[in-house]
Amino acid sequence: MRYQAGQQIGEYRILSHLGSGASGDVFRVEHRITRRTEAIKVFYGTIVDEERAQRIVREAMLQAKLNHPGIAAVHTAFWHQDDLLLVMEFIEGESLRQTMDRGRVEYFTALSYAGQILRALIHAHQNGVVHRDISPANILVTPKGRIKLTDFGLAKKPGDRRITQSGIMMGSIHYTAPEQIKSSADVDFRADIYSTAAVLYELFTTERPFEGDSPFDLMLAHAETRPIPPSHRRADLPPHLDAALLRALEKDPARRFASAAEFLVALVPDSAQPERRWWASANVWTAAAFSLVAALFVALAMGSPELRQGNKEPATIIPLRPPPPPVPPPEAFEKSKTGVNPDLAPQSPPKDPEPTPPPMPKPKPRSAKPVAAKMVPRRPPPATSDLPPAPRISTSSLTPPAAVLAPPAVPKRPPGFWINLGRKVNIFRRHQ
């Protein structure tokens, strides 16, 4: 190992050694100015191998264009002496290989890892990047359960078996697609689907889909042997998981899934975009609750007090002041011959009707006795010469004068009334 902790490399100071691979070492470093912790992968002797250097630079450029939470970000790259250094996002955690070596992963946790891996591949494939080296060693798991894909073909070289290597490049041949064994230059995104299915097979069952005593036996098994259904190795796995993994492990690339998104839907049929459906259902319940509360407020605001208290009888409206008496029409002022106006006479308040007594039995008719009529002598009228003539009453004399019909006159206020009133109620006058 050429570099040690505490050594300065360009603008970075090495903090610790993280791991080793077939082509170099990985260090945890800190930038001298920003104090940001990052990871540096060192490719030893790259300057003397121009073809290898171009491949690493090309793959670094492709990975630097990817911006996804499930993919380790590449920040920059630079040369130091004869080595090519790649500055990457520092990810605290462990590899999926280390997680699986501790024992069986719980089913729903494994399903969450599978969904994150496939979503990262969807983003990479949409940007034209093929990983070509998916394995548990190249998948990192953070303490919060987040998945990060690393090493997008950066350390892969022709003829490397990667079965006995140490570090993060170890064991890739257990997850290599059959067409990639023949020619790694002609593979496409379907090779990543095969490799991902092999990783998920081991994640769910704790056993690899194929085993062999030598690299040749493993390559032959990938090319000719059909894998055992996962449910035969773990009985609690659902049937749709068998169908999804076996289809993704087909030997012919044309018989596999057409995309990583299709693989994700087949693997998790009830959770295609689960967060989106969860928020939609929450919005439905929230809207229903708000509608119910609004309906209650409207009912309380529009209903009468008796209805709010639960009474069924309508409310009796009591006016704040008695209504004014009705104005009599002009005809009411016409006097009768006796000089008394019945319309203007004081009216006694109406009395409650007295109970009607039961009808009395009719008495029997008695025979009336004839009574002799008495003759009353009629007085003679007085002499007309002794009395004055009667005055003639005309219709105009019965009509009330205009002064009676006119509204009462309001006396004029004395001069200076408003001025005196303003002085009395002037609240802005200063008190001395």
Stockholm file with secondary structure:
# STOCKHOLM 1.0

chainA/1-432         MRYQAGQQIGEYRILSHLGSGASGDVFRVEHRITRRTEAIKVFYGTIVDEERAQRIVREAMLQAKLNHPGIAAVHTAFWHQDDLLLVMEFIEGESLRQTMDRGRVEYFTALSYAGQILRALIHAHQNGVVHRDISPANILVTPKGRIKLTDFGLAKKPGDRRITQSGIMMGSIHYTAPEQIKSSADVDFRADIYSTAAVLYELFTTERPFEGDSPFDLMLAHAETRPIPPSHRRADLPPHLDAALLRALEKDPARRFASAAEFLVALVPDSAQPERRWWASANVWTAAAFSLVAALFVALAMGSPELRQGNKEPATIIPLRPPPPPVPPPEAFEKSKTGVNPDLAPQSPPKDPEPTPPPMPKPKPRSAKPVAAKMVPRRPPPATSDLPPAPRISTSSLTPPAAVLAPPAVPKRPPGFWINLGRKVNIFRRHQ
#=GR chainA/1-432 SS CCCCTTCEETTEEEEEEEEECSSEEEEEEEETTTCCEEEEEEETTGGGCHHHHHHHHHHHHHHHTCCCTTBCCEEEEEEETTEEEEEEECCCSEEHHHHHHTSCCCHHHHHHHHHHHHHHHHHHHHTTCCCCCCCGGGEEECTTSCEEECCSSTTCCTTCCCSSCCGGGTTGGGGCCHHHHHCGGGCCHHHHHHHHHHHHHHHHHSSCSCCCSSHHHHHHHHHHCCCCCGGGTCTTSCHHHHHHHHHHTCSSGGGSCSSHHHHHHHHSTTCSSHHHHHHHHHHHHHHHHHHHHHHHHHHHHHSCHHHHHTCCSCCCCCCSSCCCCCCCCGGGGCCCTTSCCTTTSCCCCCCCCCCCCCCCCCCCCCCCCCCCCCCCCCCCCCCGGGSCCCCCCCHHHHSCCHHHHSCCCCCCCCTTHHHHHHHHHCTTSCCC
#=GC SS_cons         CCCCTTCEETTEEEEEEEEECSSEEEEEEEETTTCCEEEEEEETTGGGCHHHHHHHHHHHHHHHTCCCTTBCCEEEEEEETTEEEEEEECCCSEEHHHHHHTSCCCHHHHHHHHHHHHHHHHHHHHTTCCCCCCCGGGEEECTTSCEEECCSSTTCCTTCCCSSCCGGGTTGGGGCCHHHHHCGGGCCHHHHHHHHHHHHHHHHHSSCSCCCSSHHHHHHHHHHCCCCCGGGTCTTSCHHHHHHHHHHTCSSGGGSCSSHHHHHHHHSTTCSSHHHHHHHHHHHHHHHHHHHHHHHHHHHHHSCHHHHHTCCSCCCCCCSSCCCCCCCCGGGGCCCTTSCCTTTSCCCCCCCCCCCCCCCCCCCCCCCCCCCCCCCCCCCCCCGGGSCCCCCCCHHHHSCCHHHHSCCCCCCCCTTHHHHHHHHHCTTSCCC
//
